[in-house]
Amino acid sequence: MLIINTLQEFVHDLRIQKLRVFLTVFGVTWGTVAVVVLLSFGTGFKKQIAKNMHGIGEGIVIVFPGRTTKPYQGYGIGRPIRLVEKDAALLAQNIPGIQTISPEYSQWNSTLRLGTKVVNPLVSGVNPDYGGIRNIIPKRGGRFINVLDMESSRHVIFLGDSLKYLLFNKNQAVGNYVLLDGVPFQIIGIMRHKTQNSSYNRRDQDRAFIPAATFSAFYGRKRITDLVYKPANPAYSSEISKKVYAVLGKKYKFDPADKNALSIWDTTEMDKIIRNVFLGLNIFLGLIGSFTLIVGGIGVANIMYVVVQERTREIGIKRAVGAHRRDILLQFLAEAFFIIGIGAALGFLISWGLVLLMDLIPMGDFVGHPAISGTVVGVAAAVLGVIGLVAAYFPAKNAANLRPIDCLRYR
């Protein structure tokens, strides 16, 4: 019954104060749009940056051999550290925090030929786990390197999508043969296109991959170019890196504190930096939108003070017939939140429409697409709630504290 009466009085106030209520609702609506759209832009931008960064692999670590810069156990400085394929198994056995690891061979300026078409891609020798670590996903109808390829040292090859296009254009490639440095290799798969804005030698779309065992026999190489692994928990990545220095330092006789003996690129560190940067960006964007919403909150407070003043005699009558201060307080709080609720609902609808329209603009590869996530809605609702409560409470408290005798005398 109280809710129905409150709604009736709210509708009555709407009719009397049409322009004032419209401007107040507009202020809340515009503030809601500002908060939601700005936070949506921040969320979309963060997702796009993360997508670009994770093209190389999500939360991976790459270990490159280096040279010693500290004497250790009678060995001098400047000694090169040369890693071998078995080091991948050594690290996996001794460091439980490593989820997956793969050695990697690299051969620059190889010749890949199909008829009269010749390209010079980077050829990498890897094991089956490498594809999952590096987000190299085969297109439908093909596959990545498997265990049988490794065990039999098969002459099979997996192509990046751009490399495939140079050789085959739009024609079928899987199952066909190409000449790698004059030797036939059968194509087993083509990489599904991915966004990759960083690499440590060449982007995957321009590379060719063969089994590590085949690479070692084919090129007569025993030393690998690098090791790529993925920590089971990125939070412990720095501790795992220290263990990598310790395990390899013990094998190759170098000081584990010598950071130049190995060069480690930990992409999880960049993830932490990006996460902190975008947290600050979203807070900044949220504050900008909140300032606009505060203006709408001031409008709510002003109109409620006017409503209280105009209904002073009504408040006195209600108090005289038994209404408590709490009843008056809740009534005016409810009316204020009706106004805020209408403005917020309109704001969310407009924001949703704007986000859909902006999603049609071809800018996704640069700043991403705005996204209204649960976090965005939650933050916007929390800001609305706080501002609405503050804007509504003081006029409502003022109304509740009026003395009945003073209200009845008011003209």
C-alpha positions in Angstrom: 0.0 0.0 0.0 2.8 2.4 0.9 4.5 1.7 -2.5 1.2 2.4 -4.3 0.7 5.7 -2.4 4.3 6.7 -3.1 3.9 6.0 -6.8 0.7 8.1 -6.9 2.4 11.0 -5.2 5.4 10.6 -7.5 3.2 10.8 -10.6 1.4 13.8 -9.1 4.8 15.6 -8.7 5.7 14.7 -12.2 2.7 16.5 -13.6 3.3 19.6 -11.5 7.1 19.8 -12.1 7.4 18.4 -15.6 10.3 20.5 -16.8 12.2 20.2 -13.6 11.8 16.4 -13.4 12.7 16.1 -17.1 15.9 18.0 -16.7 16.8 16.0 -13.6 16.1 12.7 -15.3 18.1 13.9 -18.3 21.0 14.7 -16.0 21.0 11.2 -14.5 20.6 9.6 -17.9 23.5 11.6 -19.4 25.7 10.8 -16.4 24.8 7.1 -16.6 25.7 7.1 -20.3 29.0 8.8 -19.6 30.0 6.2 -17.0 28.9 3.1 -18.9 30.2 4.2 -22.3 33.6 5.4 -21.0 34.1 2.2 -19.0 33.0 0.1 -22.0 35.6 1.8 -24.1 38.3 1.0 -21.4 37.2 -2.6 -21.2 37.2 -3.0 -25.0 40.6 -1.4 -25.4 42.0 -3.6 -22.6 40.6 -6.8 -24.3 42.1 -5.7 -27.7 45.6 -5.1 -26.2 45.4 -8.4 -24.4 44.3 -10.2 -27.6 47.2 -8.6 -29.6 49.7 -9.5 -26.9 48.5 -13.0 -26.5 48.9 -13.7 -30.2 52.4 -14.8 -29.2 51.1 -17.0 -26.5 49.2 -16.5 -23.2 51.5 -16.2 -20.2 54.5 -17.8 -21.8 58.2 -17.5 -21.0 61.0 -17.8 -23.6 64.6 -18.8 -22.6 67.5 -17.8 -24.9 71.1 -18.9 -24.3 73.6 -16.2 -23.5 77.1 -15.6 -22.3 78.5 -15.7 -18.8 79.5 -12.5 -17.2 80.6 -13.9 -13.8 83.4 -16.3 -13.0 82.2 -19.6 -11.5 83.9 -22.7 -10.2 87.1 -21.9 -12.1 85.4 -20.9 -15.4 86.0 -17.5 -16.7 83.6 -14.9 -18.2 82.4 -14.7 -21.8 81.7 -18.4 -22.1 78.7 -19.1 -24.4 75.9 -21.2 -23.0 74.5 -23.6 -25.7 71.2 -25.3 -25.0 70.1 -28.7 -26.3 66.8 -30.3 -27.0 67.0 -32.5 -23.8 67.1 -29.4 -21.6 63.3 -29.1 -22.1 62.8 -32.5 -20.4 65.4 -31.6 -17.7 63.5 -28.5 -16.8 60.1 -30.2 -16.9 61.3 -32.9 -14.5 62.9 -30.6 -12.0 60.5 -27.7 -12.0 56.9 -28.8 -11.2 55.6 -25.3 -11.9 56.2 -25.6 -15.6 53.0 -26.8 -17.2 54.3 -27.3 -20.8 57.6 -26.8 -22.5 59.1 -27.1 -26.0 62.5 -26.7 -27.5 62.7 -24.6 -30.6 65.2 -24.7 -33.5 65.3 -21.9 -36.0 66.7 -21.7 -39.5 66.7 -18.4 -41.3 66.7 -17.9 -45.1 65.5 -21.4 -46.0 64.0 -21.9 -49.4 60.4 -23.0 -49.8 59.4 -23.8 -53.3 56.2 -24.6 -55.1 56.7 -24.8 -58.9 58.0 -21.3 -59.9 57.0 -19.7 -56.6 59.9 -19.3 -54.1 59.8 -17.8 -50.6 62.4 -17.6 -47.8 60.6 -18.2 -44.5 61.9 -18.8 -41.1 61.7 -22.5 -40.5 61.3 -23.7 -36.9 61.7 -27.2 -35.5 59.4 -27.8 -32.6 57.6 -30.5 -30.7 53.8 -31.1 -30.5 53.3 -29.0 -27.3 54.6 -25.9 -29.1 51.3 -25.2 -30.9 49.3 -25.0 -27.7 51.9 -22.9 -25.9 52.1 -20.4 -28.8 48.4 -20.2 -29.7 49.1 -21.8 -33.1 45.8 -23.3 -34.0 45.3 -25.3 -37.3 42.5 -24.5 -39.6 39.8 -27.1 -40.1 41.0 -30.0 -42.3 44.6 -29.8 -41.0 46.6 -30.5 -37.9 49.7 -29.5 -36.1 52.8 -31.7 -35.5 52.1 -34.8 -33.5 54.1 -37.5 -31.6 54.3 -39.9 -34.5 55.8 -37.1 -36.6 58.5 -36.7 -34.0 59.1 -40.5 -33.5 59.5 -41.2 -37.2 61.2 -37.9 -38.1 58.6 -37.4 -40.8 59.1 -34.8 -43.6 55.9 -32.9 -42.8 55.5 -29.2 -42.6 52.9 -26.8 -41.0 52.5 -23.4 -42.7 51.6 -19.9 -41.4 48.5 -18.6 -43.1 50.3 -15.7 -44.9 53.0 -18.1 -46.1 50.4 -20.5 -47.4 48.7 -17.6 -49.3 51.9 -16.6 -51.0 52.4 -20.2 -52.3 48.9 -21.4 -52.9 46.7 -18.3 -53.0 43.2 -19.6 -52.3 43.9 -23.1 -53.5 44.0 -26.2 -51.2 47.3 -26.7 -49.6 46.9 -29.5 -47.0 48.1 -32.8 -48.4 50.2 -31.2 -51.1 54.0 -31.2 -51.2 56.5 -28.3 -51.2 60.3 -28.3 -51.5 62.1 -27.2 -48.4 65.7 -26.6 -49.4 65.2 -29.0 -52.3 63.6 -31.8 -50.3 59.8 -32.7 -50.5 57.8 -32.0 -47.4 54.1 -32.8 -47.1 51.8 -30.0 -45.8 49.8 -31.2 -42.8 48.1 -28.0 -41.7 47.6 -24.3 -42.1 47.5 -21.9 -39.1 44.3 -20.2 -38.3 44.7 -16.4 -38.7 45.5 -14.6 -35.4 46.4 -11.1 -34.3 50.0 -10.9 -33.2 51.7 -7.6 -32.6 54.9 -9.0 -31.1 57.4 -11.8 -31.8 60.9 -12.8 -30.9 62.1 -13.6 -34.5 59.3 -13.5 -37.0 55.5 -13.5 -36.9 53.9 -16.9 -37.0 51.9 -16.2 -40.1 55.1 -16.0 -42.1 56.8 -19.1 -40.6 57.0 -22.8 -41.4 57.1 -25.5 -38.7 58.6 -29.0 -38.9 59.1 -31.7 -36.2 62.1 -31.0 -34.0 63.6 -34.5 -34.6 63.3 -33.9 -38.4 64.9 -30.5 -38.1 67.9 -31.8 -36.1 68.5 -34.6 -38.6 67.8 -32.5 -41.7 70.0 -29.5 -40.8 72.5 -31.4 -38.7 71.8 -29.2 -35.7 72.2 -30.2 -32.1 72.0 -26.8 -30.4 68.5 -25.3 -30.1 67.7 -21.6 -30.5 65.5 -21.3 -27.4 63.1 -22.9 -25.0 59.5 -21.9 -24.7 57.4 -22.9 -21.6 54.1 -22.0 -20.0 53.9 -21.8 -16.2 51.0 -23.7 -14.5 50.3 -20.5 -12.5 51.5 -17.2 -13.9 51.6 -15.8 -10.3 54.7 -17.9 -9.7 56.5 -17.1 -13.0 59.3 -15.2 -11.4 60.1 -18.0 -8.9 60.1 -20.5 -11.8 62.5 -18.3 -13.7 64.9 -18.4 -10.7 64.7 -22.2 -10.7 65.4 -22.3 -14.5 68.7 -20.4 -13.8 69.5 -22.8 -10.9 68.8 -26.0 -12.9 70.6 -25.0 -16.1 73.3 -23.3 -14.0 74.1 -26.6 -12.3 74.3 -28.4 -15.7 76.3 -25.8 -17.6 78.4 -24.6 -14.7 77.4 -21.0 -14.4 76.4 -18.8 -11.5 72.6 -18.9 -11.1 72.8 -15.2 -10.3 74.4 -14.4 -13.7 71.4 -13.0 -15.6 73.4 -12.8 -18.8 74.1 -16.5 -19.0 70.5 -16.9 -20.1 68.1 -14.3 -21.4 64.5 -14.8 -20.2 61.5 -13.0 -21.7 58.6 -13.4 -19.3 55.4 -12.2 -21.0 53.5 -12.4 -17.7 55.4 -9.4 -16.5 54.0 -7.4 -19.4 50.5 -8.7 -18.5 50.9 -7.3 -15.0 52.0 -3.9 -16.3 49.1 -3.8 -18.8 46.6 -4.9 -16.0 47.8 -2.1 -13.7 47.8 0.5 -16.5 44.3 -0.3 -17.5 43.1 -0.4 -13.9 44.3 3.2 -13.6 42.8 4.1 -17.0 39.4 2.6 -16.0 39.4 4.5 -12.7 40.2 7.7 -14.5 37.4 7.1 -17.1 35.0 6.2 -14.3 35.8 9.4 -12.4 35.2 11.5 -15.5 31.8 9.8 -16.0 31.0 10.1 -12.3 31.5 13.9 -12.3 28.8 14.1 -15.0 26.6 11.8 -12.8 27.2 14.0 -9.8 25.7 16.9 -11.7 22.6 14.8 -12.2 22.6 13.9 -8.5 22.7 17.6 -7.6 19.6 18.0 -9.8 17.9 15.2 -7.9 18.7 16.8 -4.5 17.4 20.2 -5.7 14.1 18.9 -7.0 13.6 16.9 -3.8 14.2 20.0 -1.7 11.6 21.8 -3.8 9.1 18.9 -3.4 9.6 18.9 0.4 9.0 22.6 0.5 5.8 22.4 -1.6 4.5 19.5 0.5 5.3 20.8 3.9 1.6 21.1 5.0 1.0 17.5 3.7 4.0 16.3 5.8 2.5 18.0 8.9 -0.9 16.4 8.3 0.7 12.9 7.9 2.7 13.4 11.1 -0.4 14.7 13.0 -2.4 11.5 12.1 0.4 9.2 13.3 3.0 8.9 10.5 6.5 8.4 11.9 9.7 10.2 10.8 10.9 6.9 9.3 7.7 6.8 7.1 8.4 10.3 5.8 12.1 9.6 5.3 11.3 6.4 3.3 8.7 8.1 1.2 10.9 10.8 -0.1 13.8 8.4 -0.5 11.6 6.2 -2.6 10.5 9.2 -4.8 14.1 10.2 -5.3 15.1 6.7 -6.3 12.1 6.6 -8.7 13.6 9.5 -10.6 17.1 8.0 -10.5 15.8 4.6 -11.6 14.1 6.1 -14.6 17.2 8.1 -15.6 19.5 5.0 -15.0 17.2 2.7 -17.1 17.2 5.2 -20.0 20.9 5.6 -19.6 21.7 1.9 -19.8 19.4 1.6 -22.8 21.1 4.5 -24.6 24.5 3.2 -23.7 23.7 -0.3 -25.0 22.5 1.3 -28.3 25.6 3.4 -28.6 27.9 0.4 -27.9 26.1 -1.5 -30.7 26.5 1.4 -33.1 30.2 1.8 -32.3 30.8 -1.9 -32.7 30.0 -1.3 -36.4 32.8 1.2 -36.8 35.9 -0.6 -38.2 38.3 0.4 -35.4 38.6 -3.0 -33.6 42.2 -3.7 -34.6 43.3 -0.5 -33.0 41.2 0.3 -29.9 39.0 -2.7 -29.7 35.2 -2.8 -29.5 33.4 -1.3 -26.5 32.0 -4.0 -24.2 29.4 -3.7 -21.6 30.6 -6.4 -19.2 29.2 -7.4 -15.8 32.0 -5.3 -14.2 31.0 -2.2 -16.1 27.3 -2.6 -15.1 28.3 -3.3 -11.5 30.5 -0.2 -11.2 27.9 2.0 -12.9 25.2 0.7 -10.6 27.4 1.2 -7.5 28.2 4.8 -8.5 24.5 5.4 -9.2 23.5 4.0 -5.8 26.0 6.0 -3.9 25.3 9.3 -5.7 21.5 8.6 -5.5 21.6 7.8 -1.8 23.5 11.0 -1.0 21.3 13.1 -3.2 18.1 11.7 -1.8 19.0 11.3 1.9 19.5 14.9 2.9 16.2 16.3 1.5 14.4 13.2 2.9 16.0 13.7 6.3 15.1 17.4 6.2 11.4 16.4 5.5 11.4 13.8 8.3 12.8 16.2 10.9 10.1 18.9 10.3 7.9 19.5 13.3 4.2 18.8 12.7 3.2 22.1 14.3 5.6 24.1 12.0 4.4 22.2 9.0 0.7 23.0 9.7 1.5 26.7 10.1 3.5 26.8 6.8 1.9 28.8 4.0 
